Structure formats: structure tokens, C-alpha cells
Amino acid sequence: MVLADGLEEVLADTAQPADRDSLLREAVRAAVRERLPLLVASRPDAPLRGLDALLLQLEPFAPGAALEYVQTRSHRSDPGQWRDHIAQMIKAAGVADSPFHLRVIGQLHEVDRLDRMAGDRGRFTVGGWLRTASRSPPTRCAGR
């Protein structure tokens, strides 16, 4: 049996999202062609739409689980100090069901940019993220 778990993180750092989508679709098709039993455990993800497969939608992370997801992917030595701030950001942004956005919050935390994010929901738009990121020199975030 092939178990595909955590697809929302597979190739997340790929420069071209279309490449990632194509690779994931082809991997699933290859497993089907080879008649391998396949179980995919994933949050909703574009490459999975339209596949000849039974899809069971997972519920969003509970707030505590979303916070743990962010903190366990950060290599900072002071995660407890930021716990309330990270929890506030997750709640304000409404991203408990989006591993991608949780990963962005974790990466901002890792490079010490969370303090620039205000608690209002408008700061959590793509434009808000980009404006915040552009206020300091570029820093490469390590992928997980």
C-alpha cells in the first residue's frame, strides 16, 4: 500500500506551483496504473481535484493544533514567548485550515518578522504580507 500523507507540504518550495501540481498528479496516476493500493491523507489541494479517486475532506485544524503546527516547524529557541501572538495571528487571519498560510506564519516567526504584523484582519491579505515583507532586507526562509 502507498500512503501519501502531507501532500500540502510536498514540493512546497518548488519555484513553479504548476510543476508541483503536475508532479503530484502524475505520481497518483502512476500508482493507479501500477494497481497499487493508494491512500491519500491531505487537506484540500488543487492537484487532487479531478483525479479518479475518493476524496474525504479533512476538517480544519483546531486552534491549538494550528498553533502547534506553526511552532513545531520553527527552529527558534523562544517559541513560548510568541505563543499568544501566533495564536492571535492564526485566529485573525482565519487560516487554521491552510497549511500553506500556517507555514508562512512560521517562516515569518523564524526570521523575526511577526512583530510587524498588526492584529487587524486587513494585514493578512496578500498585499499586507507583501508590504510587511518588503520593509526589511530579503531573508531566505528555510522550507519544511
DSSP file (Angstrom, degrees, kcal/mol; ACC not computed):
  #  RESIDUE AA STRUCTURE BP1 BP2  ACC     N-H-->O    O-->H-N    N-H-->O    O-->H-N    TCO  KAPPA ALPHA  PHI   PSI    X-CA   Y-CA   Z-CA
    1    1 A M              0   0    0      0, 0.0     2,-0.5     0, 0.0    37,-0.2   0.000 360.0 360.0 360.0 139.2    0.0    0.0    0.0
    2    2 A V  E     -a   38   0A   0     35,-3.3    37,-2.7     2,-0.0     2,-0.6  -0.904 360.0-162.9-101.1 124.2    1.2    3.5   -0.8
    3    3 A L  E     -a   39   0A   0     -2,-0.5     2,-0.7    35,-0.2    37,-0.2  -0.942   2.5-168.2-109.7 116.7    0.4    6.1    1.8
    4    4 A A  E     +a   40   0A   0     35,-3.2    37,-3.1    -2,-0.6     2,-0.4  -0.899  18.7 169.1-106.0 106.5    0.6    9.7    0.6
    5    5 A D  E     +a   41   0A   0     -2,-0.7    37,-0.2    35,-0.2    -2,-0.0  -0.920  54.4  17.9-121.7 143.3    0.4   12.0    3.7
    6    6 A G    >>  +     0   0    0     35,-1.5     3,-2.1    -2,-0.4     4,-0.7   0.837  63.6 159.9  73.1  33.4    1.1   15.7    4.0
    7    7 A L  G >4  +     0   0    0     34,-0.6     3,-0.6     1,-0.3    35,-0.1   0.772  65.4  71.7 -61.4 -24.3    0.8   16.5    0.3
    8    8 A E  G 34 S+     0   0    0      1,-0.2    -1,-0.3     3,-0.0    -2,-0.1   0.713 105.0  40.5 -64.2 -16.6    0.2   20.1    1.1
    9    9 A E  G X4 S+     0   0    0     -3,-2.1     3,-1.7   135,-0.1     4,-0.2   0.559  86.5 113.6-105.2 -11.6    3.9   20.3    2.1
   10   10 A V  T << S-     0   0    0     -4,-0.7     4,-0.1    -3,-0.6    14,-0.1  -0.429  99.4 -11.0 -65.6 128.8    5.3   18.2   -0.8
   11   11 A L  T >  S+     0   0    0     -2,-0.2     3,-2.1     1,-0.1    -1,-0.3   0.766  86.5 152.2  54.1  29.0    7.5   20.3   -3.0
   12   12 A A  T <   +     0   0    0     -3,-1.7    -2,-0.1     1,-0.3    -1,-0.1   0.764  69.3  53.6 -61.4 -24.6    6.1   23.4   -1.3
   13   13 A D  T 3  S+     0   0    0     -4,-0.2    -1,-0.3     3,-0.0     2,-0.1   0.336  77.6 130.4 -93.0   7.8    9.3   25.2   -2.1
   14   14 A T    <   -     0   0    0     -3,-2.1     6,-0.1     1,-0.1     5,-0.0  -0.396  60.2-135.8 -62.6 135.2    9.1   24.5   -5.9
   15   15 A A  S    S+     0   0    0      1,-0.2    -1,-0.1    -2,-0.1     3,-0.1   0.859  94.0  47.3 -62.2 -37.0    9.6   27.7   -7.9
   16   16 A Q    >>  -     0   0    0      1,-0.1     4,-1.4     2,-0.0     3,-1.0  -0.910  67.7-161.6-111.6 108.1    6.7   26.8  -10.2
   17   17 A P  H 3> S+     0   0    0      0, 0.0     4,-2.5     0, 0.0     5,-0.2   0.829  92.9  61.8 -56.3 -31.5    3.5   25.7   -8.5
   18   18 A A  H 3> S+     0   0    0      1,-0.2     4,-2.5     2,-0.2     5,-0.2   0.873 100.7  53.2 -63.5 -35.6    2.3   24.2  -11.8
   19   19 A D  H <> S+     0   0    0     -3,-1.0     4,-2.6     2,-0.2    -1,-0.2   0.923 109.0  49.1 -62.6 -43.8    5.3   21.9  -11.7
   20   20 A R  H  X S+     0   0    0     -4,-1.4     4,-2.5     2,-0.2    -2,-0.2   0.935 111.5  48.7 -60.6 -47.8    4.3   20.7   -8.2
   21   21 A D  H  X S+     0   0    0     -4,-2.5     4,-2.5     1,-0.2    -2,-0.2   0.923 112.6  48.0 -59.4 -45.7    0.7   20.1   -9.3
   22   22 A S  H  X S+     0   0    0     -4,-2.5     4,-2.6     1,-0.2    -1,-0.2   0.908 111.4  50.2 -62.6 -43.3    1.8   18.1  -12.4
   23   23 A L  H  X S+     0   0    0     -4,-2.6     4,-2.1     2,-0.2    -1,-0.2   0.908 111.9  47.6 -63.3 -42.3    4.3   16.0  -10.3
   24   24 A L  H  X S+     0   0    0     -4,-2.5     4,-2.0     2,-0.2    -2,-0.2   0.933 113.0  48.0 -65.2 -45.1    1.6   15.2   -7.7
   25   25 A R  H  X S+     0   0    0     -4,-2.5     4,-2.5     1,-0.2    -2,-0.2   0.919 112.6  48.9 -61.2 -43.4   -1.0   14.3  -10.4
   26   26 A E  H  X S+     0   0    0     -4,-2.6     4,-2.6     1,-0.2    -1,-0.2   0.879 108.3  53.7 -66.1 -37.3    1.5   12.1  -12.2
   27   27 A A  H  X S+     0   0    0     -4,-2.1     4,-1.9     2,-0.2    -1,-0.2   0.911 110.9  46.0 -63.5 -41.7    2.5   10.3   -9.1
   28   28 A V  H  X S+     0   0    0     -4,-2.0     4,-2.1     2,-0.2    -2,-0.2   0.928 112.8  50.0 -66.2 -44.3   -1.1    9.4   -8.3
   29   29 A R  H  X S+     0   0    0     -4,-2.5     4,-2.9     1,-0.2    -2,-0.2   0.896 108.7  53.0 -60.9 -39.7   -1.7    8.3  -11.9
   30   30 A A  H  X S+     0   0    0     -4,-2.6     4,-2.1     2,-0.2    -1,-0.2   0.905 108.2  50.0 -63.5 -41.2    1.4    6.1  -11.8
   31   31 A A  H  <>S+     0   0    0     -4,-1.9     5,-2.7     2,-0.2    -1,-0.2   0.901 112.6  47.4 -63.5 -40.0    0.2    4.4   -8.6
   32   32 A V  H ><5S+     0   0    0     -4,-2.1     3,-1.7     3,-0.2    -2,-0.2   0.926 110.3  52.0 -66.2 -44.8   -3.2    3.8  -10.2
   33   33 A R  H 3<5S+     0   0    0     -4,-2.9    -2,-0.2     1,-0.3    -1,-0.2   0.881 110.6  48.1 -58.2 -38.7   -1.5    2.4  -13.4
   34   34 A E  T 3<5S-     0   0    0     -4,-2.1    -1,-0.3    -5,-0.2    -2,-0.2   0.388 113.1-123.1 -85.0   4.9    0.5    0.0  -11.4
   35   35 A R  T < 5 +     0   0    0     -3,-1.7    -3,-0.2     1,-0.2    -2,-0.1   0.844  53.7 161.0  57.9  37.5   -2.6   -1.0   -9.5
   36   36 A L      < -     0   0    0     -5,-2.7     2,-0.2    -6,-0.2    -1,-0.2  -0.721  48.8-110.5 -86.9 135.8   -1.1   -0.1   -6.1
   37   37 A P        -     0   0    0      0, 0.0   -35,-3.3     0, 0.0     2,-0.4  -0.517  43.9-164.1 -62.6 130.4   -3.5    0.4   -3.2
   38   38 A L  E     -a    2   0A   0     -2,-0.2     2,-0.5   -37,-0.2   -35,-0.2  -0.977  19.6-176.2-129.1 128.0   -3.2    4.2   -2.6
   39   39 A L  E     -a    3   0A   0    -37,-2.7   -35,-3.2    -2,-0.4     2,-0.6  -0.987   8.8-166.0-122.6 120.1   -4.4    6.1    0.4
   40   40 A V  E     -a    4   0A   0     -2,-0.5     2,-0.6   -37,-0.2   -35,-0.2  -0.931   4.5-173.3-109.2 119.4   -4.0    9.9    0.2
   41   41 A A  E     +a    5   0A   0    -37,-3.1   -35,-1.5    -2,-0.6   -34,-0.6  -0.936  33.4 130.9-111.1 107.8   -4.4   11.8    3.5
   42   42 A S        -     0   0    0     -2,-0.6    16,-0.4    14,-0.3     3,-0.1  -0.994  58.4-108.7-155.4 153.8   -4.3   15.5    2.7
   43   43 A R  S    S-     0   0    0     -2,-0.3    16,-0.1     1,-0.2    55,-0.1  -0.415  72.3 -64.0 -71.7 163.5   -6.0   18.9    3.2
   44   44 A P        +     0   0    0      0, 0.0     2,-0.3     0, 0.0    -1,-0.2  -0.286  68.1 175.8 -53.7 134.3   -7.9   20.1    0.1
   45   45 A D    >>  -     0   0    0     -3,-0.1     3,-1.8     1,-0.1     4,-0.6  -0.992  37.6-125.7-148.7 133.4   -5.3   20.7   -2.6
   46   46 A A  G >4 S+     0   0    0     -2,-0.3     3,-1.4     1,-0.3    -1,-0.1   0.832 105.8  59.1 -50.9 -43.3   -5.8   21.7   -6.2
   47   47 A P  G 34 S+     0   0    0      0, 0.0    -1,-0.3     0, 0.0     0, 0.0   0.740 100.9  58.1 -63.7 -18.8   -3.8   18.9   -7.8
   48   48 A L  G X4 S+     0   0    0     -3,-1.8     3,-1.4     2,-0.1    -2,-0.2   0.692  83.0 100.2 -84.0 -18.0   -6.1   16.4   -6.2
   49   49 A R  T << S+     0   0    0     -3,-1.4     3,-0.1    -4,-0.6    -3,-0.0  -0.444  86.7  18.9 -68.4 138.5   -9.2   17.8   -7.9
   50   50 A G  T 3  S+     0   0    0      1,-0.3    -1,-0.2    -2,-0.1     2,-0.2   0.444  89.6 133.8  84.8  -0.7  -10.4   15.8  -10.9
   51   51 A L    <   -     0   0    0     -3,-1.4     2,-2.2     1,-0.1    -1,-0.3  -0.527  69.8-110.7 -80.2 151.7   -8.5   12.6  -10.0
   52   52 A D  S    S+     0   0    0     -2,-0.2     2,-0.3    -3,-0.1    -1,-0.1  -0.549  83.0 103.2 -79.8  77.7  -10.3    9.3  -10.3
   53   53 A A  S    S-     0   0    0     -2,-2.2     2,-0.6    -5,-0.1    -3,-0.1  -0.988  78.4-102.2-156.1 156.1  -10.3    8.8   -6.5
   54   54 A L        -     0   0    0     -2,-0.3     2,-0.5     2,-0.0    -2,-0.1  -0.757  39.0-159.5 -82.8 124.1  -12.5    9.0   -3.5
   55   55 A L        -     0   0    0     -2,-0.6     2,-0.6   -14,-0.0   -14,-0.1  -0.928   9.2-166.9-110.8 127.1  -11.7   12.2   -1.6
   56   56 A L        -     0   0    0     -2,-0.5     2,-0.3   -14,-0.1   -14,-0.3  -0.959  22.8-132.6-110.1 119.7  -12.6   12.7    2.0
   57   57 A Q        -     0   0    0     -2,-0.6     2,-0.2     1,-0.0   -14,-0.1  -0.555  16.7-139.4 -78.0 131.3  -12.3   16.3    3.2
   58   58 A L        -     0   0    0    -16,-0.4     3,-0.1    -2,-0.3    -1,-0.0  -0.593  20.5-112.3 -85.5 148.7  -10.5   16.8    6.4
   59   59 A E        -     0   0    0     -2,-0.2     3,-0.1     1,-0.1    -1,-0.1  -0.396  41.6 -91.3 -73.8 156.3  -11.7   19.3    9.0
   60   60 A P        -     0   0    0      0, 0.0    37,-0.2     0, 0.0    -1,-0.1  -0.234  53.5 -86.8 -61.4 158.8   -9.6   22.5    9.7
   61   61 A F        -     0   0    0     35,-1.7    35,-0.1    -3,-0.1    37,-0.0  -0.354  42.9-113.2 -59.8 145.2   -7.0   22.3   12.4
   62   62 A A     >  -     0   0    0      1,-0.1     4,-2.7    -3,-0.1     3,-0.3  -0.500  37.1-104.0 -69.4 154.7   -8.3   23.1   15.9
   63   63 A P  H  > S+     0   0    0      0, 0.0     4,-2.2     0, 0.0     5,-0.2   0.887 122.7  49.0 -52.6 -42.2   -6.8   26.4   17.1
   64   64 A G  H  > S+     0   0    0      1,-0.2     4,-2.2     2,-0.2     5,-0.1   0.893 111.8  48.5 -64.7 -39.3   -4.4   24.6   19.4
   65   65 A A  H  > S+     0   0    0     -3,-0.3     4,-2.4     2,-0.2    -1,-0.2   0.878 110.1  51.8 -68.4 -37.5   -3.3   22.2   16.7
   66   66 A A  H  X S+     0   0    0     -4,-2.7     4,-2.0     2,-0.2    -2,-0.2   0.913 110.6  48.7 -64.2 -41.8   -2.7   25.1   14.2
   67   67 A L  H  X S+     0   0    0     -4,-2.2     4,-2.6    -5,-0.3    -2,-0.2   0.918 111.8  48.6 -63.1 -43.9   -0.5   26.8   16.8
   68   68 A E  H  X S+     0   0    0     -4,-2.2     4,-2.7     1,-0.2    -2,-0.2   0.893 107.6  56.2 -63.2 -39.5    1.4   23.6   17.4
   69   69 A Y  H  X S+     0   0    0     -4,-2.4     4,-0.7     1,-0.2    -1,-0.2   0.923 111.6  43.1 -57.2 -46.3    1.8   23.2   13.6
   70   70 A V  H >< S+     0   0    0     -4,-2.0     3,-0.7     1,-0.2     4,-0.3   0.941 115.9  47.1 -66.1 -47.8    3.4   26.6   13.4
   71   71 A Q  H >< S+     0   0    0     -4,-2.6     3,-1.1     1,-0.2    -2,-0.2   0.858 107.7  54.4 -67.8 -35.9    5.6   26.2   16.4
   72   72 A T  H 3< S+     0   0    0     -4,-2.7    -1,-0.2     1,-0.2    -2,-0.2   0.697 106.9  52.9 -73.2 -16.1    7.0   22.8   15.6
   73   73 A R  T << S+     0   0    0     -3,-0.7     2,-0.4    -4,-0.7    -1,-0.2   0.439  93.6  87.0 -96.7  -0.2    8.2   24.0   12.2
   74   74 A S    <   -     0   0    0     -3,-1.1    33,-0.1    -4,-0.3    32,-0.0  -0.805  63.1-155.0 -99.5 141.2   10.1   26.9   13.6
   75   75 A H        +     0   0    0     -2,-0.4     2,-0.1     3,-0.0    -1,-0.1   0.159  52.4 127.8 -97.7  17.7   13.7   26.5   14.7
   76   76 A R        -     0   0    0     -5,-0.2    -2,-0.1     1,-0.1    34,-0.1  -0.418  57.9-141.9 -74.8 152.0   13.6   29.4   17.1
   77   77 A S  S    S+     0   0    0      1,-0.2     3,-0.2    -2,-0.1    -1,-0.1   0.499  93.9  56.5 -90.3  -4.6   14.6   28.8   20.7
   78   78 A D    >>  +     0   0    0      1,-0.1     4,-0.7     2,-0.1     3,-0.6  -0.243  57.4 139.2-121.2  46.1   11.9   31.1   22.2
   79   79 A P  G >4  +     0   0    0      0, 0.0     3,-0.8     0, 0.0     4,-0.4   0.848  69.9  58.4 -62.4 -34.7    8.6   29.6   20.9
   80   80 A G  G >4 S+     0   0    0      1,-0.2     3,-1.1     2,-0.2     4,-0.4   0.857  97.5  60.8 -63.0 -35.8    6.7   30.1   24.2
   81   81 A Q  G <4 S+     0   0    0     -3,-0.6    -1,-0.2     1,-0.2     4,-0.2   0.808 111.2  40.0 -60.4 -31.2    7.3   33.8   24.2
   82   82 A W  G <X S+     0   0    0     -3,-0.8     4,-2.9    -4,-0.7     5,-0.3   0.398  84.0 106.1 -99.3   0.6    5.4   34.2   20.9
   83   83 A R  H <> S+     0   0    0     -3,-1.1     4,-2.5    -4,-0.4     5,-0.2   0.890  82.7  42.6 -52.1 -52.3    2.6   31.7   21.6
   84   84 A D  H  > S+     0   0    0     -4,-0.4     4,-2.3     1,-0.2    -1,-0.2   0.889 115.4  50.2 -64.7 -39.5   -0.1   34.3   22.3
   85   85 A H  H  > S+     0   0    0     -4,-0.2     4,-2.1     2,-0.2    -2,-0.2   0.918 112.2  46.5 -65.8 -43.9    0.9   36.4   19.3
   86   86 A I  H  X S+     0   0    0     -4,-2.9     4,-2.5     2,-0.2    -2,-0.2   0.920 112.2  51.0 -64.4 -43.5    1.0   33.5   16.9
   87   87 A A  H  X S+     0   0    0     -4,-2.5     4,-2.2    -5,-0.3    -2,-0.2   0.899 109.8  50.5 -60.9 -40.8   -2.4   32.3   18.2
   88   88 A Q  H  X S+     0   0    0     -4,-2.3     4,-3.0     2,-0.2     5,-0.2   0.903 110.3  49.8 -63.3 -41.8   -3.8   35.8   17.6
   89   89 A M  H  X S+     0   0    0     -4,-2.1     4,-2.6     2,-0.2     5,-0.2   0.922 110.1  49.7 -64.2 -44.0   -2.5   35.8   14.1
   90   90 A I  H  X>S+     0   0    0     -4,-2.5     5,-1.4     2,-0.2     4,-1.2   0.922 115.5  44.0 -60.9 -44.3   -3.9   32.4   13.2
   91   91 A K  H  <5S+     0   0    0     -4,-2.2     3,-0.3    -5,-0.2    -2,-0.2   0.943 115.3  46.7 -66.8 -48.2   -7.3   33.5   14.6
   92   92 A A  H  <5S+     0   0    0     -4,-3.0    -2,-0.2     1,-0.2    -1,-0.2   0.868 116.0  45.2 -63.4 -37.4   -7.3   36.9   12.9
   93   93 A A  H  <5S-     0   0    0     -4,-2.6    -1,-0.2    -5,-0.2    -2,-0.2   0.691  99.0-137.9 -81.1 -18.1   -6.2   35.6    9.6
   94   94 A G  T  <5 +     0   0    0     -4,-1.2     3,-0.2    -3,-0.3    -3,-0.2   0.918  58.7 134.3  63.6  43.7   -8.7   32.7    9.7
   95   95 A V    > < +     0   0    0     -5,-1.4     3,-2.1    -6,-0.2     7,-0.3   0.113  17.0 118.2-114.5  21.4   -6.0   30.3    8.3
   96   96 A A  T 3  S+     0   0    0     -6,-0.3   -35,-1.7     1,-0.3    -1,-0.2   0.699  81.9  49.2 -63.3 -16.5   -6.4   27.2   10.6
   97   97 A D  T 3  S+     0   0    0     -3,-0.2    -1,-0.3   -37,-0.2    -2,-0.1   0.274  97.1  79.6-103.6  11.8   -7.4   25.2    7.5
   98   98 A S    <>  -     0   0    0     -3,-2.1     4,-2.4     1,-0.1     5,-0.2  -0.835  50.1-175.7-125.3  95.3   -4.5   26.3    5.3
   99   99 A P  H  > S+     0   0    0      0, 0.0     4,-2.4     0, 0.0     5,-0.2   0.844  88.1  60.0 -55.4 -32.7   -1.1   24.6    5.9
  100  100 A F  H  > S+     0   0    0      2,-0.2     4,-1.9     1,-0.2     5,-0.1   0.962 108.9  41.1 -59.4 -51.4    0.4   27.0    3.4
  101  101 A H  H  > S+     0   0    0      1,-0.2     4,-2.3     2,-0.2    -1,-0.2   0.862 113.4  53.5 -68.0 -35.0   -0.6   30.1    5.3
  102  102 A L  H  X S+     0   0    0     -4,-2.4     4,-2.3    -7,-0.3    -1,-0.2   0.889 107.8  51.8 -63.9 -37.4    0.4   28.4    8.6
  103  103 A R  H  X S+     0   0    0     -4,-2.4     4,-2.4    -5,-0.2    -2,-0.2   0.886 107.7  52.1 -65.3 -38.6    3.8   27.7    7.1
  104  104 A V  H  X S+     0   0    0     -4,-1.9     4,-2.7     2,-0.2     5,-0.2   0.924 109.1  49.6 -63.2 -44.1    4.1   31.4    6.1
  105  105 A I  H  X S+     0   0    0     -4,-2.3     4,-2.4     1,-0.2    -2,-0.2   0.925 111.8  49.4 -59.7 -43.6    3.4   32.5    9.7
  106  106 A G  H  X S+     0   0    0     -4,-2.3     4,-2.3     1,-0.2    -2,-0.2   0.888 111.2  48.7 -62.2 -39.6    6.0   30.0   10.9
  107  107 A Q  H  X S+     0   0    0     -4,-2.4     4,-1.7     2,-0.2    -2,-0.2   0.891 110.5  50.3 -69.8 -38.8    8.6   31.3    8.4
  108  108 A L  H  <>S+     0   0    0     -4,-2.7     5,-3.0     1,-0.2     6,-0.5   0.907 111.8  49.6 -62.8 -40.3    7.8   35.0    9.4
  109  109 A H  H ><5S+     0   0    0     -4,-2.4     3,-1.6    -5,-0.2    -2,-0.2   0.919 107.7  54.0 -62.3 -43.7    8.3   33.9   13.0
  110  110 A E  H 3<5S+     0   0    0     -4,-2.3    -1,-0.2     1,-0.3    -2,-0.2   0.846 112.4  42.4 -62.5 -35.0   11.6   32.2   12.2
  111  111 A V  T 3<5S-     0   0    0     -4,-1.7    -1,-0.3    -5,-0.1    -2,-0.2   0.174 117.3-111.5-100.2  18.3   13.1   35.3   10.6
  112  112 A D  T < 5S+     0   0    0     -3,-1.6    -3,-0.2     1,-0.1    -2,-0.1   0.883  80.7 122.6  60.4  46.0   11.7   37.6   13.4
  113  113 A R    > < +     0   0    0     -5,-3.0     3,-1.1    -6,-0.1     4,-0.2   0.359  41.2  92.4-115.3   3.5    9.1   39.4   11.3
  114  114 A L  G >  S+     0   0    0     -6,-0.5     3,-2.1     1,-0.2    -5,-0.1   0.839  74.1  68.4 -67.5 -31.7    5.9   38.7   13.3
  115  115 A D  G 3  S+     0   0    0      1,-0.3    -1,-0.2    -6,-0.1    -2,-0.1   0.670  92.5  61.6 -63.7 -14.4    6.2   41.8   15.4
  116  116 A R  G <  S+     0   0    0     -3,-1.1     2,-0.6     2,-0.1    -1,-0.3   0.568  84.6  91.9 -86.5  -9.1    5.5   43.9   12.3
  117  117 A M    <   -     0   0    0     -3,-2.1     2,-0.1    -4,-0.2   -28,-0.0  -0.769  68.5-147.3 -92.3 122.3    2.0   42.3   11.8
  118  118 A A        -     0   0    0     -2,-0.6     5,-0.1     2,-0.1    -2,-0.1  -0.334  24.7-110.7 -78.6 167.9   -0.8   44.2   13.5
  119  119 A G  S    S+     0   0    0     -2,-0.1     2,-0.2     3,-0.0    -1,-0.1   0.459  82.3 107.6 -81.5   0.0   -3.8   42.3   14.9
  120  120 A D  S >  S-     0   0    0      1,-0.1     3,-1.5   -27,-0.0     4,-0.2  -0.573  74.4-127.2 -85.0 146.6   -6.3   43.6   12.3
  121  121 A R  G >  S+     0   0    0      1,-0.3     3,-2.1    -2,-0.2    -1,-0.1   0.778 102.0  70.1 -61.0 -30.7   -7.5   41.2    9.6
  122  122 A G  G >  S+     0   0    0      1,-0.3     3,-1.1     2,-0.2     6,-0.3   0.751  89.5  63.1 -61.1 -24.6   -6.6   43.6    6.7
  123  123 A R  G <  S+     0   0    0     -3,-1.5    -1,-0.3     1,-0.2    -2,-0.2   0.608  92.2  66.8 -74.5 -10.2   -2.9   43.0    7.4
  124  124 A F  G <  S+     0   0    0     -3,-2.1    -1,-0.2    -4,-0.2    -2,-0.2   0.260  76.2 105.6 -98.8  12.4   -3.4   39.3    6.5
  125  125 A T  S <> S-     0   0    0     -3,-1.1     4,-2.5     1,-0.1     5,-0.2  -0.424  89.4-104.1 -79.4 166.0   -4.2   39.9    2.8
  126  126 A V  H  > S+     0   0    0      1,-0.2     4,-2.6     2,-0.2     5,-0.2   0.920 124.8  51.7 -57.1 -43.2   -1.6   39.1    0.2
  127  127 A G  H  > S+     0   0    0      1,-0.2     4,-2.7     2,-0.2    -1,-0.2   0.898 108.5  51.0 -60.9 -40.6   -0.9   42.8   -0.1
  128  128 A G  H  > S+     0   0    0     -6,-0.3     4,-2.2     2,-0.2    -1,-0.2   0.908 110.6  48.3 -62.9 -42.7   -0.4   43.1    3.6
  129  129 A W  H  X S+     0   0    0     -4,-2.5     4,-2.6     2,-0.2    -2,-0.2   0.925 113.5  47.6 -62.7 -44.3    2.0   40.2    3.7
  130  130 A L  H  X S+     0   0    0     -4,-2.6     4,-2.0     2,-0.2    -2,-0.2   0.908 111.0  50.0 -66.9 -41.4    4.0   41.6    0.8
  131  131 A R  H  < S+     0   0    0     -4,-2.7     4,-0.5     2,-0.2    -1,-0.2   0.919 113.0  47.5 -62.1 -42.2    4.1   45.1    2.3
  132  132 A T  H >< S+     0   0    0     -4,-2.2     3,-1.2     1,-0.2    -2,-0.2   0.931 112.6  48.1 -63.6 -45.8    5.3   43.7    5.6
  133  133 A A  H >< S+     0   0    0     -4,-2.6     3,-0.9     1,-0.2    -1,-0.2   0.814 107.1  57.4 -65.6 -30.2    8.0   41.5    4.0
  134  134 A S  T 3< S+     0   0    0     -4,-2.0    -1,-0.2     1,-0.2    -2,-0.2   0.542  86.0  80.1 -81.5  -4.9    9.3   44.4    1.9
  135  135 A R  T <  S+     0   0    0     -3,-1.2    -1,-0.2    -4,-0.5    -2,-0.1   0.547  98.2  35.5 -80.1  -5.4   10.0   46.6    4.9
  136  136 A S  S <  S-     0   0    0     -3,-0.9     3,-0.1    -4,-0.2   -23,-0.0  -0.928 103.6 -70.9-140.9 166.6   13.3   44.9    5.6
  137  137 A P        -     0   0    0      0, 0.0    -2,-0.1     0, 0.0    -1,-0.0  -0.203  65.3 -89.4 -57.3 147.6   16.1   43.3    3.6
  138  138 A P        -     0   0    0      0, 0.0     2,-0.4     0, 0.0    -4,-0.1  -0.301  44.8-170.2 -60.4 138.8   15.2   40.0    1.9
  139  139 A T        -     0   0    0     -3,-0.1     2,-0.5     2,-0.0   -28,-0.1  -0.999  22.5-125.0-131.4 130.5   15.8   36.9    4.0
  140  140 A R        -     0   0    0     -2,-0.4     2,-0.4     1,-0.0     0, 0.0  -0.633  23.1-144.6 -77.7 125.0   15.5   33.4    2.7
  141  141 A C        -     0   0    0     -2,-0.5     2,-0.3     1,-0.0   -34,-0.1  -0.750  18.2-120.9 -88.8 133.5   13.1   31.3    4.7
  142  142 A A        -     0   0    0     -2,-0.4     2,-0.1   -35,-0.1   -32,-0.1  -0.560  27.7-126.5 -73.3 134.1   14.0   27.7    5.1
  143  143 A G              0   0    0     -2,-0.3    -1,-0.1     1,-0.1     0, 0.0  -0.420 360.0 360.0 -76.9 156.3   11.4   25.3    3.6
  144  144 A R              0   0    0     -2,-0.1    -1,-0.1  -135,-0.1  -135,-0.1   0.353 360.0 360.0-110.8 360.0   10.0   22.5    5.7
